[in-house]
C-alpha cells in the first residue's frame, strides 16, 4: 500500500519538527546483474556497470565527484544523526568521510573491491564490510539509521528494502543523499548528450524508480525531502573526469573513452575560464513504521 505523501515536498522545510533518532528493492532492475559467490559463501548481486566501471576508476571517482554541502550535512546530523550509522554502497567514502568528521560512528558496506580498498585508505578509522544492499552482513535491528549516498538506484529494491527493514531498529530512519546534475548552460547540454549516448538501460537517479519503490513500501513513512543548489567550480579537466567517473563511461574500452574525452574537450575548448558544474544536493528520509 502506498502512503499518501501528496504535497509533502513543498511542506517540509528547515523548520519542520522531526522525530529524533534515539542515540545509544517492487521495481526490478532488468539489466544484467553480476552474481557471484564470495569466499564467505555470501551470495551477492552487483550491477554490471557498477562492478566494471567503478572497479576500474575508484581514484577518478573520488577526485571528480563533489562532496556534500555543509547545509546538507548539518540537516542530516540534526534530524537523522545517531551514534551509529550503517552506510550502504559507501563507494570511495566521500559521504562517509563527512559523517566521520561530524563525529558520527559509521559502519560502511561496499561490494566493489577497488572502491572498498579506496574507502579503507580514505577513512581507515571505521569498519568497512564487503556486502550488498540485498544481503547486508550485519545483525537484525542493529542500527538506528541506514544512509545511502548516491547509490540507491543500483539496488534490487524489493530485496534491499527487506534487508533495510531487518537491520533498522523500530522507528529507525532510511536516509538517501544525492548530488544531482542540474546545469542548463550550452556546454552542459552538450555534455549530457555525449554521456547519455552510452547509458543504455543503466539504472539512474533521474528515472526515479528508486524513489517510487521506497514511497510504495508501507513499512516506511516519508519525513524529510529537502534540496539546495550546490555548484562546483571546475575546469575542462574536471568536466572530463566527471564524465569518466560515470559507471557506463568508465566501463567502456579505452579507445571509446578517448573518443568521449575528445568530444567533450571540443565542446569545452571555447571556454578559457573556470567552469561551474551545477548540482542540486538532495536529502530524503523515511521512518520505519513496522
C-alpha positions as CSV (number, residue, x, y, z in Angstrom):
1,X,0.0,0.0,0.0
2,X,1.4,3.4,-1.0
3,X,1.5,6.0,1.7
4,X,-0.2,9.4,1.0
5,X,2.6,11.9,0.6
6,X,0.9,14.4,-1.6
7,X,2.2,17.9,-1.1
8,X,4.8,16.8,1.4
9,X,7.8,18.0,-0.5
10,X,6.6,21.6,-0.5
11,X,5.5,21.4,3.1
12,X,8.8,20.2,4.5
13,X,11.5,22.8,5.3
14,X,14.2,23.6,7.7
15,X,11.8,24.4,10.5
16,X,9.8,21.1,10.3
17,X,9.8,19.2,13.5
18,X,11.2,15.7,13.0
19,X,11.2,12.7,15.3
20,X,14.7,12.3,16.7
21,X,16.5,9.0,16.4
22,X,17.3,7.6,19.9
23,X,21.0,7.8,20.5
24,X,22.9,4.9,22.2
25,X,14.3,-3.5,-3.9
26,X,8.6,-3.8,-6.1
27,X,10.6,-2.4,-9.1
28,X,13.2,-4.7,-10.6
29,X,16.5,-3.7,-12.4
30,X,16.3,-5.6,-15.6
31,X,19.8,-5.0,-16.9
32,X,22.5,-7.6,-16.3
33,X,23.5,-8.3,-12.7
34,X,26.8,-9.8,-11.8
35,X,26.1,-12.7,-9.4
36,X,29.0,-14.3,-7.6
37,X,29.8,-16.4,-4.5
38,X,32.4,-14.8,-2.3
39,X,34.8,-16.7,0.0
40,X,32.3,-16.2,2.8
41,X,29.7,-18.1,0.8
42,X,27.5,-14.9,0.7
43,X,25.5,-14.6,-2.5
44,X,25.9,-11.0,-3.8
45,X,24.5,-9.2,-6.7
46,X,26.2,-6.2,-8.3
47,X,25.1,-4.4,-11.4
48,X,27.4,-5.0,-14.3
49,X,28.1,-1.3,-15.0
50,X,28.9,-0.6,-11.3
51,X,31.1,-3.7,-11.0
52,X,33.1,-2.9,-14.1
53,X,33.1,0.9,-14.3
54,X,33.6,1.7,-10.6
55,X,36.0,-1.2,-10.3
56,X,38.3,0.5,-12.8
57,X,38.2,4.1,-11.7
58,X,37.8,4.5,-7.9
59,X,40.5,7.1,-7.8
60,X,38.9,9.2,-10.6
61,X,35.6,8.9,-8.9
62,X,37.0,10.3,-5.6
63,X,38.7,13.1,-7.5
64,X,35.8,14.1,-9.8
65,X,32.7,13.8,-7.6
66,X,31.8,16.6,-5.3
67,X,31.4,16.3,-1.5
68,X,28.1,17.3,0.0
69,X,27.4,20.8,1.2
70,X,27.6,21.8,4.8
71,X,23.9,22.6,4.9
72,X,23.0,19.0,3.9
73,X,25.4,17.5,6.4
74,X,24.0,19.7,9.2
75,X,20.5,18.7,8.3
76,X,21.5,15.0,8.4
77,X,23.1,15.4,11.8
78,X,20.3,17.4,13.3
79,X,17.4,15.3,12.0
80,X,18.8,11.9,11.5
81,X,22.1,11.8,13.4
82,X,22.8,8.8,15.5
83,X,25.7,7.4,17.5
84,X,25.9,4.5,14.9
85,X,25.0,4.6,11.3
86,X,25.1,1.9,8.6
87,X,26.1,3.3,5.2
88,X,25.3,1.1,2.2
89,X,27.1,1.4,-1.1
90,X,29.7,3.7,0.5
91,X,31.8,3.8,-2.6
92,X,35.1,5.7,-2.3
93,X,34.0,7.3,1.0
94,X,33.0,10.8,0.1
95,X,29.9,11.0,2.3
96,X,31.5,8.5,4.8
97,X,34.4,10.9,5.5
98,X,32.0,13.8,6.1
99,X,29.9,11.7,8.6
100,X,33.1,10.7,10.5
101,X,34.3,14.3,10.5
102,X,31.0,15.2,12.1
103,X,31.7,12.9,14.9
104,X,29.4,10.0,13.9
105,X,30.2,6.3,14.2
106,X,29.8,4.7,10.8
107,X,29.9,1.1,9.6
108,X,30.3,1.1,5.8
109,X,29.2,-1.6,3.3
110,X,30.7,-1.6,-0.2
111,X,30.6,-4.5,-2.7
112,X,33.2,-3.3,-5.3
113,X,36.6,-4.3,-4.2
114,X,38.6,-1.4,-5.6
115,X,36.1,1.1,-4.2
116,X,36.3,-0.7,-0.8
117,X,40.1,-0.6,-0.8
118,X,40.0,3.2,-1.6
119,X,37.4,3.7,1.2
120,X,39.6,1.9,3.7
121,X,42.5,4.1,2.7
122,X,40.5,7.3,2.9
123,X,38.7,6.5,6.2
124,X,40.9,4.0,8.0
125,X,39.2,4.5,11.4
126,X,35.9,2.8,10.5
127,X,34.7,-0.7,10.0
128,X,34.3,-1.5,6.3
129,X,32.4,-4.6,5.2
130,X,32.2,-6.5,1.9
131,X,28.5,-6.8,1.1
132,X,25.5,-5.6,-0.8
133,X,22.2,-3.9,0.0
134,X,20.4,-7.2,-0.9
135,X,22.4,-9.1,1.8
136,X,23.8,-6.9,4.5
137,X,26.5,-8.5,6.7
138,X,25.1,-7.1,9.9
139,X,22.7,-8.3,12.6
140,X,19.0,-7.7,13.0
141,X,17.8,-4.4,14.5
142,X,21.4,-3.2,14.9
143,X,21.3,0.4,13.6
144,X,19.1,3.5,14.1
145,X,20.0,4.9,10.7
146,X,20.7,3.5,7.3
147,X,22.3,6.0,5.0
148,X,22.6,5.6,1.2
149,X,24.7,8.2,-0.7
150,X,24.4,8.3,-4.5
151,X,23.6,4.6,-4.9
152,X,20.1,3.5,-4.1
153,X,19.2,3.4,-7.8
154,X,21.7,0.4,-8.2
155,X,19.8,-1.8,-5.7
156,X,17.3,-4.6,-6.2
157,X,14.6,-2.6,-4.5
158,X,12.5,-5.4,-3.0
159,X,15.4,-7.2,-1.5
160,X,17.2,-4.2,-0.3
161,X,14.2,-2.7,1.4
162,X,13.6,-6.1,3.1
163,X,17.2,-6.0,4.4
164,X,17.0,-2.4,5.5
165,X,13.9,-3.2,7.5
166,X,15.7,-6.1,9.0
167,X,18.7,-4.1,10.2
168,X,16.9,-1.0,11.3
169,X,15.6,-0.7,14.8
170,X,12.0,0.3,15.3
171,X,11.3,3.9,14.2
172,X,14.8,4.0,12.6
173,X,15.5,6.2,9.6
174,X,16.4,5.3,6.0
175,X,18.2,8.4,4.5
176,X,19.2,8.9,0.9
177,X,21.5,11.8,-0.2
178,X,22.4,12.8,-3.7
179,X,24.4,15.3,-5.8
180,X,22.2,15.6,-8.8
181,X,23.5,17.3,-12.0
182,X,21.3,20.3,-12.8
183,X,23.0,22.5,-15.4
184,X,21.3,24.4,-18.2
185,X,24.3,26.0,-20.0
186,X,25.1,25.2,-23.6
187,X,28.2,23.2,-22.7
188,X,26.3,21.3,-20.1
189,X,23.6,20.3,-22.5
190,X,26.3,19.1,-24.9
191,X,28.0,17.2,-22.1
192,X,24.8,15.4,-21.2
193,X,24.1,14.5,-24.9
194,X,27.6,12.9,-25.2
195,X,27.4,11.0,-21.9
196,X,23.8,9.9,-22.3
197,X,24.6,8.3,-25.7
198,X,26.3,5.4,-23.8
199,X,23.8,5.0,-20.9
200,X,21.7,2.2,-22.4
201,X,19.4,0.8,-19.7
202,X,21.8,1.5,-16.8
203,X,19.8,2.5,-13.7
204,X,20.0,6.2,-12.9
205,X,18.7,8.6,-10.3
206,X,16.7,10.6,-12.8
207,X,14.5,7.6,-13.6
208,X,13.1,7.9,-10.0
209,X,12.3,4.2,-9.8
210,X,14.3,4.1,-6.6
211,X,12.0,6.8,-5.1
212,X,8.8,5.2,-6.3
213,X,9.9,1.9,-4.7
214,X,10.5,3.4,-1.3
215,X,7.4,5.5,-1.4
216,X,5.3,2.5,-2.3
217,X,6.5,0.5,0.7
218,X,4.1,0.9,3.6
219,X,6.8,0.0,6.1
220,X,8.3,3.5,5.5
221,X,6.9,7.0,6.1
222,X,8.5,10.0,4.4
223,X,9.7,12.5,7.0
224,X,12.2,14.7,5.0
225,X,12.5,15.9,1.5
226,X,14.9,18.8,1.0
227,X,17.4,20.2,-1.6
228,X,19.8,23.0,-2.0
229,X,21.8,24.3,-5.0
230,X,25.4,23.1,-4.8
231,X,27.5,24.4,-7.8
232,X,31.1,23.3,-8.1
233,X,33.9,25.3,-9.7
234,X,35.9,23.2,-12.1
235,X,37.8,23.3,-15.4
236,X,37.9,21.3,-18.6
237,X,39.9,18.5,-16.9
238,X,37.4,18.3,-14.1
239,X,34.5,18.1,-16.5
240,X,36.2,15.3,-18.4
241,X,37.0,13.4,-15.2
242,X,33.4,13.8,-14.1
243,X,32.3,12.0,-17.3
244,X,34.9,9.3,-16.9
245,X,33.7,8.7,-13.4
246,X,30.3,7.8,-14.7
247,X,29.8,4.0,-14.4
248,X,28.9,3.2,-18.0
249,X,31.6,5.6,-19.4
250,X,34.3,4.1,-17.1
251,X,33.3,0.6,-18.3
252,X,34.0,1.5,-22.0
253,X,37.1,0.3,-23.8
254,X,40.0,2.7,-23.6
255,X,39.6,3.8,-27.2
256,X,35.9,4.6,-26.7
257,X,36.7,6.6,-23.6
258,X,39.3,8.6,-25.6
259,X,36.6,9.4,-28.1
260,X,34.3,10.7,-25.3
261,X,37.1,12.8,-23.9
262,X,37.9,14.3,-27.4
263,X,34.3,15.2,-27.9
264,X,34.0,16.8,-24.6
265,X,37.2,18.8,-25.0
266,X,36.0,20.1,-28.3
267,X,32.8,21.3,-26.7
268,X,34.7,22.9,-23.8
269,X,37.5,24.5,-25.9
270,X,35.9,27.9,-26.3
271,X,35.8,28.3,-22.5
272,X,39.1,29.7,-21.3
273,X,37.9,30.5,-17.8
274,X,36.8,28.3,-14.9
275,X,33.5,26.5,-15.4
276,X,30.7,25.9,-13.0
277,X,29.3,22.4,-12.8
278,X,25.8,22.8,-11.4
279,X,24.5,20.3,-8.8
280,X,21.4,20.1,-6.6
281,X,22.2,18.4,-3.3
282,X,19.2,16.4,-2.0
283,X,18.3,14.5,1.1
284,X,15.2,12.3,1.6
285,X,14.4,10.3,4.7
286,X,11.8,7.8,5.7
287,X,11.0,6.4,9.1
288,X,10.4,2.7,9.6
289,X,6.8,2.2,10.7
290,X,6.7,-1.5,11.0
